[in-house]
């Protein structure tokens, strides 16, 4: 995994921007993921090379979207820690909050961060639609990320409330999401956002193309959002 990650970062022109030990730490994280995956459903990707490309390098692509240095980030619906943990390894000055609704994943992520001796990162057990109304979390972050498989309208309602004006929400999507982006424009505006530049990138050592959708937060999100999850699903913005 380490060699694949190292060469992939070079392909992305990121090798000189990240710590020299980042590939080894990412590989160690991948090993911990595969070990835990034997007893807990964390990922459907189980081959080491695929973990290196489809998880670690896929997350690294986000560094091409905006500046992460010295920023605060919340990773909404982090799951097994993607993209929050790789971003922390790649940008040590980044303050990271991992948010997930499953407590056993949160417990495992806490163990992983301790094992990797990562500082300035912690995991929270909460539902995004509830945490987004928490005064301690609402509009407190420079950046929000989401890799969850959900419609962009729903993701914007869940994620934009965490972002302070002047910050950004980065959604990780597939390249065929033009209609989804178009449909989300009213929601983005309602929630205080503005669609920024999006870019497609082939993940190194694969033929897979993913898209990063960048949304700028230009004004505060109205206090009525996020709504309850059932309402978000039933009546998307």
C-alpha positions in Angstrom: 0.0 0.0 0.0 2.7 2.4 0.9 4.4 2.3 -2.5 1.1 2.7 -4.3 0.2 5.7 -2.2 3.6 7.3 -2.5 3.6 7.0 -6.3 0.0 8.2 -6.5 0.8 11.3 -4.5 3.5 12.0 -7.0 1.1 11.6 -9.9 -1.2 14.2 -8.2 1.7 16.6 -7.7 1.2 16.4 -4.0 4.3 14.5 -2.9 6.2 17.7 -2.0 3.2 19.2 -0.2 2.6 16.5 2.4 4.8 15.1 5.2 7.4 12.6 4.2 5.9 10.0 6.6 2.3 10.4 5.2 2.4 7.4 2.8 3.6 5.1 5.6 0.9 6.4 8.0 -1.8 6.1 5.4 -0.7 2.5 4.7 -0.8 1.7 8.4 -4.3 3.2 8.6 -5.3 1.0 5.6 -3.9 -2.1 7.5 -5.9 -1.2 10.6 -9.0 -0.8 8.4 -8.6 -4.2 6.8 -7.9 -5.9 10.1 -11.1 -4.4 11.7 -13.1 -5.1 8.6 -12.9 -8.8 9.4 -15.2 -8.4 12.4 -17.0 -5.1 11.6 -18.4 -3.9 8.3 -16.4 -0.9 7.4 -15.6 -1.2 3.7 -16.5 -3.3 0.7 -12.9 -2.6 -0.6 -10.7 -5.4 0.7 -7.7 -5.6 -1.5 -4.7 -3.6 -0.2 -4.0 -1.9 -3.6 -7.6 -0.9 -3.9 -7.6 0.5 -0.4 -4.6 2.6 -1.4 -6.2 3.9 -4.5 -10.0 4.0 -3.9 -9.7 5.2 -0.3 -6.4 7.0 0.4 -5.6 8.5 -3.0 -9.3 9.3 -3.7 -9.3 11.4 -0.5 -6.0 13.1 -1.4 -7.6 14.5 -4.5 -9.5 16.9 -2.3 -6.3 18.8 -1.6 -6.5 20.1 -5.1 -9.9 21.8 -4.4 -9.0 24.4 -1.7 -6.4 25.2 0.9 -6.6 23.0 4.0 -3.6 24.4 5.9 -4.5 25.6 9.4 -8.2 25.2 8.8 -10.9 23.4 10.8 -12.9 20.6 9.1 -15.9 18.5 9.9 -16.3 15.2 8.0 -20.0 14.5 8.0 -21.0 10.8 7.9 -17.4 9.8 8.1 -18.0 6.1 8.2 -14.6 4.4 8.4 -12.9 7.9 8.5 -13.0 9.0 4.9 -11.9 11.6 3.9 -11.2 13.1 7.4 -8.5 10.8 8.6 -6.4 10.8 5.4 -6.7 14.6 5.2 -5.4 14.9 8.7 -2.4 12.7 7.9 -1.7 14.7 4.7 -2.2 18.1 6.4 -1.2 17.8 10.0 -2.2 21.5 10.8 -5.8 20.6 9.9 -8.1 20.4 12.9 -10.6 17.6 12.1 -13.9 16.5 13.6 -15.3 13.2 12.5 -19.0 12.9 12.7 -20.9 9.6 12.5 -24.2 8.2 13.7 -22.9 4.8 14.6 -21.2 4.7 18.0 -19.0 1.6 17.4 -17.5 3.3 14.3 -16.8 6.4 16.5 -15.1 4.2 19.1 -12.9 2.5 16.5 -11.9 5.8 14.9 -10.9 7.1 18.3 -8.7 4.0 18.7 -7.2 4.5 15.2 -6.3 8.1 15.9 -4.6 7.1 19.2 -2.7 4.2 17.5 -1.5 6.6 14.7 -0.7 9.2 17.3 -2.7 11.8 15.5 -3.4 15.1 17.4 -6.1 17.6 16.6 -8.6 15.1 15.5 -11.6 13.7 17.4 -14.7 11.7 16.6 -18.3 12.6 17.6 -21.3 10.3 17.8 -24.3 12.2 16.5 -26.8 12.4 13.7 -25.8 15.2 11.2 -29.3 16.7 11.2 -29.2 17.0 15.0 -25.6 18.1 15.3 -26.2 20.8 12.7 -28.5 22.6 15.2 -26.0 22.3 18.0 -24.6 25.8 18.8 -21.2 24.3 19.6 -21.0 22.9 16.0 -23.2 25.1 13.9 -21.2 27.4 11.5 -18.0 26.7 13.5 -15.9 25.1 10.7 -13.9 26.4 7.7 -14.6 23.3 5.8 -17.0 20.4 5.6 -16.6 17.2 3.6 -19.0 14.4 2.7 -18.3 11.2 0.9 -21.7 9.6 1.7 -23.8 8.2 -1.1 -26.7 10.7 -1.0 -28.4 13.2 -3.2 -26.5 16.6 -3.3 -29.6 18.4 -2.1 -29.7 16.3 1.1 -26.0 16.6 1.6 -26.1 20.3 1.3 -28.8 20.6 4.0 -26.8 18.3 6.3 -23.4 19.9 5.7 -23.7 23.6 5.0 -25.1 24.4 8.4 -21.7 23.4 9.9 -19.7 25.8 7.6 -19.0 29.4 8.7 -19.6 32.1 6.1 -16.4 32.3 4.0 -15.9 28.6 4.2 -16.4 25.7 1.8 -18.3 22.4 1.6 -16.6 19.8 -0.6 -18.8 16.9 -1.8 -17.2 13.9 -3.3 -19.2 12.7 -6.3 -19.0 10.8 -9.6 -18.5 12.6 -12.9 -22.1 12.0 -14.1 -23.7 14.3 -11.6 -24.5 17.4 -13.7 -28.3 17.0 -13.3 -27.8 16.4 -9.6 -25.8 19.6 -9.3 -28.4 21.6 -11.3 -31.2 20.2 -9.2 -29.3 21.3 -6.0 -28.8 24.9 -7.0 -32.0 26.2 -5.2 -31.0 24.2 -2.1 -27.5 25.7 -2.2 -28.9 29.2 -2.4 -31.5 28.6 0.3 -28.8 27.3 2.7 -26.5 30.3 2.2 -24.2 28.7 -0.4 -23.0 29.3 -3.9 -21.7 26.8 -6.3 -18.0 27.1 -6.9 -15.7 25.4 -9.4 -16.0 21.7 -9.7 -13.3 19.4 -11.1 -12.9 15.8 -12.2 -9.8 13.8 -11.5 -8.7 10.3 -12.4 -7.6 8.4 -9.3 -4.0 7.4 -9.9 -3.4 3.8 -10.9 -7.0 3.4 -11.8 -9.4 4.3 -14.6 -11.9 5.7 -12.1 -12.9 9.4 -12.4 -14.4 11.2 -9.4 -15.7 14.8 -9.1 -15.2 17.2 -6.3 -18.1 19.7 -6.0 -17.0 22.8 -4.3 -19.7 25.0 -2.6 -18.9 28.3 -1.1 -20.7 29.5 2.1 -21.5 33.1 1.5 -24.1 33.8 4.2 -25.5 32.2 7.3 -27.9 29.2 7.0 -31.4 30.1 8.1 -32.2 28.6 11.5 -34.9 26.3 10.2 -32.2 24.1 8.6 -31.3 21.3 8.8 -34.7 19.8 9.1 -35.5 16.4 10.5 -34.1 13.5 8.3 -37.6 12.3 7.4 -38.6 15.7 6.2 -35.3 16.1 4.2 -36.0 12.8 2.5 -39.7 13.4 1.9 -39.4 17.0 0.6 -35.9 17.8 -0.7 -35.1 21.5 -1.1 
